[in-house]
Structures are given as structure tokens and as C-alpha cells.
């Protein structure tokens, strides 16, 4: 009974978060739908456009080799430009007169995905905090192992290349997930691991 009450409360909280997210993104829903179509590869050439854009940006960065201060200044300039142009673009293109029920459902789906991602991150953070309070030694070993692995990878791969690979993976991740490619290869990997474990048990 208590578990059912917790589930009901959790669902109510999630619904409230989704409503807040929809209100917060109401003025941007036209742009969000267009971005979602690109990120989820609605057309076959979209992944190539995404990969090409990310590659071009990093080629320019590699060619210019800006300092940290210059990079921060340029990022803030872009943010300022977007903040300045956003209201004009929103008023010009975000016309809700032709908004359909399918588009509204897609917008709700985007908000649900954003809320799910937010709750997942919060869950991971809470789990780490709980581990730290209940099992500090395990928390210390886990954190040191992860940071050591990250430091090793960072030392092994050049910074710009590592940043490029991370950004490219993040940009392509929604499409890979939407197309079921991640699920497919995850299942194949788990199947291979299962077969290896069975072989070792038989050998023993």
C-alpha cells in the first residue's frame, strides 16, 4: 500500500514537472519541434548534417586555436547574439495558428523526455550522495576509480579530439536511441558477454 502511494505521489510530481516544462518552453515549441526532427533523424541525411556541422566547427577551432579567454568571450558573444535575436525570430516564425494536435503531442513528448532526463540525473546524484553517507569507503573508491580513468583517457587522447568525440556522441545520441540502434547493439553486446560467461563456466 505504501509503495502504491509513493508511486502515485511520484507520478503526480512528474506531471507537475511536465506542466512546468511545457509552460517554460511554450514560446519555443516550434523551434523545439524542428530541432527534435533533426536530432532524431527524421530524414536520412540529418545525421550527416549533424556530424558535418560538428566537424566543421572543430576544424575552425583547430585552425584558429583560440586561447581559453578568447573561447569564453566568443561563447558569450554567441549567447548574447542568440538572446538578442531570439525574440525577433520567435515572433516571426513561432506562429501557433497552424499548430496541430500531432505537433502538440510531439511537443509534450519532448517535454516528457526532458523531464525524464532531468529526473534521471537527479536520481544519479542522489544515489551518489546516498552512497557517500552510507558507505563512504565505497564512494571514495568509486570516485577515485572513475576520476583516474578519466584522467588516463584525457592523457591518452588530445583534448580537442576528446572534446570533438564527446560532442559528436552527444549530438548523435538522440538519433541512435530513437532509431533503436543503441538498444540493438546493447543487446548484441550483452548476448556476447552471456556466451563468454557460459563458456568459462563450462571450461571450469
ABEGO torsion letter per residue (X at the ends): XAAAAAAAAAAAAAAAAAAAAAAAAAAAAAAAAAAAAAAAGABAAAAAAAAAAAAAAAAAAAAAGBBAAAAAAAAAAAAAAAAAAAAAAAAAABBAAABBAAAAAAAAAAAAAAAAAAAAAAAAAAAAAAAAAABAAAAAAAAAAAAAAAAAAAAABBAAAAAAAAAAAAAAAAAAAAAGAAAAAAAAAAAAAAAAAAAAAAAX
